[in-house]
C-alpha cells in the first residue's frame, strides 16, 4: 500500500534536551499506525512537528506525495492533518457546540447562526454516539468527557490524517470501546490514524503497524503480526521489564471513614473506609462521581452533608488547607490545570505545598528546600537536567512524578490519587506502582481512582465501585475480576443522585 506520510531524518532540540534525532519511517495510507515509547522518547514532539506546532531543526516531511513544511497548525489542518492532544485544548467557558465548531462557526449576515451551530454539533456528537447537551459549558464536563469533545472537534474538518495522543488515558472500558469503534469506522472511510498509546492490549487489537521510539530515535517499525508485546516493551525500555507484585502490608486501624457523604447532583450517601497500610481503589464509569467525591473529601468543594472521620475523629474539611492540616493529600487527575505550575521549575513545584513548613519567619530556608527537592527527585527518579528546569518541558511521565513528589513532600497519612498513571509509559507506570507499594508498607493509606481495570486489579486490596453517584458494591482482592467490576459499574441498579 502507498505511503501517505514519509518522515525523513527529522531532528528537534529544546534547551537541554535532544527530543528527536534523525527519525525516519513511513505511514501507509488507510492504516492505524501506533507510535510507542517511554515518556521522553519523542513521541509527542514528533506529532507536534507533524501538526505544525513545532518546526524541525532538520529533515523533511512528505504528505500525500508532496513535500510539506508547516509553520502553523492552521497550515497542517488545511492539508488534512488533525491532532487530539493528551493535554486538553478546549475553551472551558464556551459551550460544547462552540468548542466543536470553533473557527468554522456558521453565520448568517455576519452574525453567528446559533441553530445551525447547534445542529452541526449534534451531528458531530451523534457520530461518536454521544448525547451531551450541545449548549452545556465545557468546564462542567469531566476530563474524560472533554477528551471525547476534543475528538469530535478534530473530526469536524474531515482530516486525512488524524493523530490521537493517548486518547484512552482517562476513558473507562465502555468509553474506550466507543472510541475504538469510531477509529475503525474512520479507517474504513480512508482516514489514516497515528495512534500514540502506552496500552499494549489496545495497540495489538486495534493497530496495523507499530513504530517504537527510544531516546528521540527510531528503533523499529513493524506490522503488528510480525512482532509481540514482549518485543515492543523490550524495544521501548531497552531492557526486560520486571513484573509488578503487590507486597502484603500490615493493615491496622482505619485512617479514613466517610459516612453518607453527599453533594447535590454529584454523589449521594457514599460510605466506605480505608485502613492504614491499605490501598483501596475506586472504580466506575465516567460520570459515576468518583473524582467529585475525592474532591469533596479534600474540600474542593466540600460535601453538602455527611461525615468524614480521620483516625476515628470527625473532622470538618471545608477547604484544601483543612485537609492538608488533617494529613490528607490529593493528586488530581488533570496535572495541567489543577496540579502543576508548568512555567515554574521542577524544584518550585515539588516544594510548593510544603513551603509553610520550610519557612523561618518570612523567609524560606533554601538549604532545607533544596534538600527536600533533591530527595524527592532521587526517590521518584525524575528525569530532569536540573531542579530549575521548567516543568512544562518535561515529558508527561516526569511531570506526573513531579506532581506525586509535591504531595508526598507534605508527608500525608492519607494519599488520594486520581488516575495516577494517566498518559505515562510502561516503565514509569511500573515505577509508580512500586512507589505505592513502598508507601503502604510505610503505613500510608492510599485511595486510588482509576479507569484502568488491570491497574485496579493490580493495586487494590479492596475495590469500591460507584455508579450514578452512589456506591454500587465492594469487592475484595480475591473476589475481584474485570467482569464483576463492570457489572457493578454498569449493570447494577442504584437510585439516582438526589
C-alpha positions in Angstrom: 0.0 0.0 0.0 1.3 3.5 -0.8 2.7 5.7 1.9 0.5 8.7 3.0 3.3 10.2 5.1 7.1 9.9 4.8 9.1 11.2 7.7 12.8 11.6 6.7 15.7 12.4 9.1 13.6 14.6 11.4 15.6 16.2 14.3 14.4 18.6 17.0 16.2 20.0 20.0 14.9 22.0 23.0 17.1 23.6 25.7 18.9 20.8 27.5 17.0 18.1 25.5 17.6 16.4 22.1 13.9 15.5 21.6 14.3 13.9 18.2 17.4 12.7 16.3 17.3 11.7 12.6 13.9 9.9 12.8 12.7 8.3 9.6 9.8 5.9 8.8 6.7 5.8 6.6 2.9 5.6 7.4 0.7 3.7 5.0 -2.5 5.2 3.6 -5.6 4.0 5.5 -3.7 2.3 8.3 -3.9 2.6 12.1 -0.3 3.2 12.9 0.8 3.1 16.6 3.7 5.2 18.0 5.1 3.8 21.2 7.9 4.6 23.5 8.7 5.7 27.1 7.9 9.2 28.3 10.6 11.4 26.8 11.1 9.1 23.8 10.0 12.0 21.5 6.5 10.7 20.5 4.6 13.9 21.3 7.3 16.1 19.9 7.2 14.3 16.6 3.4 14.5 16.5 3.6 18.3 17.1 6.1 18.6 14.2 3.5 16.8 12.0 0.7 19.1 13.3 2.7 22.3 12.7 3.2 23.2 16.4 7.0 22.9 16.1 9.2 23.2 13.1 12.0 20.6 12.8 15.7 21.7 13.0 16.4 19.4 10.1 14.9 16.7 7.9 11.8 16.7 5.7 8.1 15.6 5.6 6.3 14.3 2.5 2.5 14.2 2.8 0.2 12.8 0.1 3.1 12.8 -2.4 4.0 16.5 -1.7 6.9 17.9 0.3 5.4 20.0 3.1 6.7 22.4 5.8 4.1 23.6 8.3 4.8 26.9 10.0 1.5 26.7 11.9 -1.3 24.3 12.9 -3.6 26.1 10.5 -1.4 25.1 7.6 -1.4 21.5 8.7 -5.2 21.5 9.1 -5.6 22.9 5.6 -3.5 19.9 4.2 -5.7 17.5 6.2 -3.8 16.8 9.4 -5.7 17.0 12.7 -4.4 16.2 16.2 -6.1 15.4 19.5 -3.7 16.2 22.3 -3.2 14.2 25.5 -3.4 17.6 27.4 -6.8 19.0 26.6 -7.1 22.1 24.4 -10.6 23.3 24.8 -12.1 26.7 25.7 -13.6 25.9 29.2 -16.0 28.9 29.3 -17.6 28.1 25.9 -20.3 25.6 25.2 -19.7 22.1 23.7 -21.1 23.3 20.3 -19.0 26.5 20.3 -15.9 24.3 21.0 -16.6 21.8 18.3 -17.0 24.4 15.6 -14.5 26.9 17.0 -13.1 28.8 14.0 -15.6 27.5 11.5 -18.8 28.8 13.1 -21.8 29.0 10.7 -23.0 32.6 10.2 -25.9 34.5 8.6 -25.5 38.1 7.5 -22.2 38.3 9.5 -23.8 37.0 12.8 -23.5 33.6 14.4 -26.2 31.2 13.2 -26.9 29.6 16.5 -29.5 27.0 15.4 -27.2 25.8 12.6 -24.2 25.7 15.1 -26.3 23.5 17.4 -27.5 21.2 14.6 -24.0 20.6 13.3 -22.7 20.0 16.8 -25.4 17.4 17.5 -24.5 15.6 14.3 -20.8 15.6 15.3 -21.7 14.2 18.7 -24.0 11.6 17.3 -21.2 10.4 15.1 -19.4 9.3 18.3 -22.6 8.1 19.9 -22.6 10.9 22.4 -25.7 12.5 23.8 -24.4 15.7 25.5 -26.4 18.9 25.5 -24.6 21.0 22.9 -25.3 24.1 25.0 -23.6 22.7 28.1 -20.5 24.7 29.2 -17.3 22.6 28.7 -15.8 23.4 32.2 -18.7 21.4 33.7 -17.6 18.2 32.0 -15.2 15.6 33.4 -11.7 15.2 31.9 -12.8 12.1 30.1 -15.9 13.8 28.7 -13.8 16.7 27.5 -11.5 14.2 25.7 -14.4 12.9 23.7 -15.3 16.5 22.8 -11.7 17.0 21.6 -12.2 14.1 19.2 -15.5 15.5 17.9 -13.8 18.8 17.3 -11.0 17.2 15.3 -13.4 15.2 13.1 -15.5 18.2 12.1 -12.8 19.1 9.4 -12.8 15.6 7.9 -9.0 15.1 8.2 -7.0 12.7 6.0 -4.5 12.0 8.9 -5.8 12.0 12.5 -3.3 12.0 15.3 -4.6 10.7 18.6 -2.2 11.3 21.6 -3.1 8.9 24.4 -6.8 9.0 23.6 -7.9 6.4 26.2 -5.8 7.7 29.0 -8.8 8.9 31.0 -11.5 6.7 29.4 -13.3 3.8 31.0 -13.6 0.4 29.2 -17.0 1.4 27.9 -15.9 4.8 26.5 -12.7 3.2 25.1 -14.8 0.6 23.2 -16.8 3.5 21.7 -13.6 5.2 20.6 -12.2 2.1 19.0 -15.5 1.7 17.0 -15.1 5.3 15.8 -11.4 4.8 14.9 -12.3 1.6 12.9 -15.1 3.5 11.1 -12.7 6.3 10.2 -10.2 3.8 8.8 -13.0 2.3 6.7 -13.6 5.7 5.2 -9.9 6.0 4.2 -8.7 8.1 7.2 -5.2 7.3 8.4 -4.7 7.2 12.1 -1.5 7.9 14.1 -2.2 6.3 17.5 0.0 7.1 20.5 -0.6 4.8 23.4 1.1 3.1 26.3 -1.5 0.4 26.4 -0.2 -2.7 24.7 -3.5 -4.7 24.5 -5.4 -1.9 22.7 -2.4 -1.3 20.3 -2.2 -5.0 19.4 -6.0 -5.3 18.9 -6.6 -2.1 17.1 -3.5 -1.1 15.1 -2.0 -2.5 11.9 1.6 -1.2 12.4 3.7 -0.1 15.3 6.7 2.2 15.4 8.9 2.3 18.5 10.9 5.4 19.5 13.5 5.5 22.3 15.5 8.5 23.5 14.4 10.5 20.5 15.5 7.9 17.9 13.6 5.5 15.7 14.1 1.9 16.9 11.8 -0.2 14.7 8.7 -0.1 12.6 6.9 -3.4 12.1 3.5 -4.8 11.2 1.6 -6.0 14.3 1.6 -9.6 13.3 5.4 -9.5 12.9 6.2 -8.5 16.5 5.0 -9.2 20.0 4.1 -7.2 23.1 7.3 -8.5 24.9 9.4 -7.4 22.0 7.8 -3.9 21.9 8.4 -3.4 25.6 12.0 -4.5 25.3 12.5 -2.1 22.4 10.8 0.7 24.3 12.8 0.4 27.5 16.0 -1.2 26.2 15.7 -3.9 29.0 13.4 -6.6 30.3 10.6 -5.1 32.4 10.1 -6.7 35.8 6.5 -7.8 36.7 4.8 -5.9 39.5 3.7 -7.9 42.5 2.0 -6.3 45.5 3.5 -6.7 48.9 1.2 -7.5 51.8 1.4 -4.7 54.2 0.2 -4.9 57.8 -3.3 -3.5 57.8 -4.3 -1.9 61.1 -6.6 0.9 62.2 -9.0 2.9 60.0 -7.4 6.1 58.7 -10.3 7.4 56.6 -14.0 6.8 57.0 -16.8 8.6 55.2 -20.4 8.2 56.2 -23.3 9.3 54.0 -21.2 11.9 52.0 -23.5 13.8 49.6 -23.2 16.7 47.2 -26.2 17.5 45.1 -26.1 16.3 41.5 -22.6 14.7 42.0 -22.7 11.9 44.7 -25.1 10.7 47.3 -25.0 8.8 50.6 -21.4 7.5 50.0 -19.9 5.4 52.8 -16.6 3.5 52.9 -13.3 3.3 54.7 -9.5 3.0 54.1 -7.2 1.5 56.7 -3.5 2.2 57.5 -1.3 0.1 55.1 -4.1 -0.5 52.7 -4.7 0.5 49.1 -8.4 0.9 48.2 -9.4 1.5 44.5 -12.5 3.3 43.4 -13.8 2.1 40.1 -16.7 3.1 37.9 -17.7 4.6 34.6 -17.1 8.2 33.6 -19.7 10.4 35.3 -20.1 8.0 38.2 -19.0 10.7 40.7 -15.6 9.3 41.7 -13.5 12.4 41.1 -16.1 14.6 42.5 -16.2 12.5 45.7 -12.4 12.7 46.0 -12.5 16.4 45.7 -15.3 16.5 48.3 -13.1 14.7 50.8 -10.3 17.2 50.0 -12.8 20.1 50.5 -12.7 21.4 46.9 -15.6 21.9 47.0 -16.8 20.2 50.3 -19.8 17.9 50.5 -23.2 19.3 51.4 -23.7 16.7 54.1 -22.3 13.5 55.6 -19.3 12.8 57.9 -15.6 12.5 57.3 -13.6 10.7 60.1 -9.8 10.6 60.2 -8.3 8.2 62.7 -11.7 7.9 64.3 -12.2 11.6 64.9 -14.8 13.6 63.0 -13.2 16.5 61.0 -14.6 19.5 59.2 -13.0 19.9 55.8 -14.3 23.0 54.1 -11.3 23.8 52.0 -8.0 22.1 50.9 -6.0 23.7 53.7 -8.2 21.9 56.3 -7.4 18.6 54.5 -3.7 19.3 54.5 -3.8 20.1 58.2 -5.5 16.8 58.8 -2.9 14.9 56.9 -4.7 14.4 53.6 -3.0 14.9 50.2 -4.8 14.8 46.9 -3.1 14.2 43.5 -5.6 15.4 40.9 -6.4 13.8 37.5 -5.5 16.9 35.5 -1.9 17.8 36.3 -2.0 20.7 33.7 -4.9 22.7 35.2 -5.0 21.6 38.8 -1.7 20.0 39.7 1.4 21.8 38.5 2.7 25.3 37.6 4.1 24.3 34.2 6.0 27.5 33.8 7.6 27.0 37.2 10.8 25.0 37.9 10.7 21.4 39.0 12.0 22.2 42.4 9.5 25.0 42.9 6.6 22.6 42.1 7.9 19.9 44.5 8.3 22.3 47.4 5.1 24.3 46.8 2.7 22.5 49.2 5.4 22.3 51.9 6.7 25.9 51.8 5.0 27.0 55.0 7.0 24.3 56.9 10.2 25.3 55.2 9.9 29.0 56.3 11.9 30.6 59.0 9.9 33.7 59.8 9.1 35.4 56.5 11.9 33.6 54.6 12.2 30.1 53.1 15.2 28.1 54.3 16.7 27.4 50.9 19.1 24.8 52.2 16.2 22.8 53.6 14.1 23.3 50.4 16.9 22.1 48.2 17.5 19.1 50.3 13.8 18.2 50.1 13.7 18.7 46.4 16.8 16.6 45.8 15.4 13.8 48.0 12.2 13.5 46.0 13.8 13.9 42.6 16.0 11.0 43.6 13.3 8.9 45.2 10.9 9.2 42.2 13.7 9.1 39.6 12.5 12.3 37.9 14.4 12.8 34.7 15.3 16.4 34.6 18.6 18.3 33.7 18.3 20.3 36.9 15.8 21.1 39.6 15.4 24.5 37.9 14.2 23.1 34.6 10.8 24.4 33.6 8.3 21.7 34.4 6.3 22.1 31.2 9.4 21.0 29.2 9.4 17.5 30.9 7.7 14.5 29.4 4.2 13.7 30.7 5.5 10.8 32.8 8.1 13.0 34.5 5.5 15.7 35.1 3.4 13.1 36.9 6.4 12.2 39.1 6.8 15.8 40.0 3.1 16.0 40.9 3.4 12.9 43.1 6.6 14.3 44.7 4.8 17.6 45.5 2.2 15.8 47.6 4.4 13.2 49.1 6.6 16.0 50.4 3.8 17.0 52.8 4.1 13.5 54.4 0.4 12.6 54.4 -1.3 9.9 56.4 -3.9 9.5 53.6 -2.9 9.9 49.9 -5.8 10.3 47.4 -4.6 9.8 43.8 -7.0 10.3 40.8 -5.9 8.5 37.6 -2.3 8.2 38.8 -0.8 6.8 35.6 -2.8 8.7 33.0 -0.7 9.1 29.9 2.5 7.6 31.3 4.6 4.9 29.8 5.0 1.3 30.9 8.3 1.8 32.7 7.0 4.9 34.6 3.8 3.0 35.4 5.8 0.2 37.0 7.8 2.8 39.0 4.6 4.4 40.3 3.2 1.0 41.3 6.4 0.2 43.1 6.2 3.6 44.9 2.7 3.0 46.1 3.7 -0.4 47.3 6.5 1.2 49.4 4.1 3.8 50.7 1.6 1.3 52.0 4.4 -0.7 53.6 5.3 2.6 55.4 1.8 2.7 56.8 0.2 5.3 54.5 -3.4 4.7 53.5 -4.0 5.2 49.7 -7.3 5.8 47.9 -6.8 5.3 44.1 -9.3 6.4 41.5 -8.7 4.7 38.2 -10.5 3.9 34.9 -7.8 1.3 34.1 -9.2 -2.1 35.2 -5.9 -4.0 35.0 -4.4 -1.3 37.2 -7.3 -1.5 39.7 -6.8 -5.3 39.9 -3.0 -5.0 40.3 -3.0 -2.4 43.0 -6.1 -2.7 45.2 -6.6 -4.6 48.4 -10.3 -3.7 48.1 -12.3 -2.2 45.3 -15.3 0.2 45.9 -17.4 0.5 42.8 -19.6 3.6 42.0 -22.5 4.1 39.7 -24.6 7.2 39.2 -23.0 8.9 42.2 -23.6 6.0 44.7 -21.6 3.0 45.9 -23.0 0.0 43.9 -20.8 -2.6 45.6 -17.5 -3.6 47.1 -15.1 -6.4 46.2 -12.1 -7.9 48.0 -8.9 -8.5 46.1 -9.8 -12.2 45.9 -13.3 -11.6 44.6 -12.5 -9.0 42.0 -12.5 -9.6 38.3 -13.0 -7.2 35.4 -16.4 -8.7 34.7 -17.6 -8.3 38.3 -16.4 -4.7 38.4 -18.1 -3.8 35.1 -21.3 -5.5 36.2 -21.3 -3.3 39.4 -20.3 -0.2 37.4 -22.8 -0.5 34.5 -25.5 -3.1 35.3 -26.4 -2.9 38.9 -29.5 -0.8 39.8 -29.0 2.1 42.1 -31.0 5.2 42.7 -30.1 8.4 41.0 -28.3 11.2 42.8 -30.6 13.4 44.8 
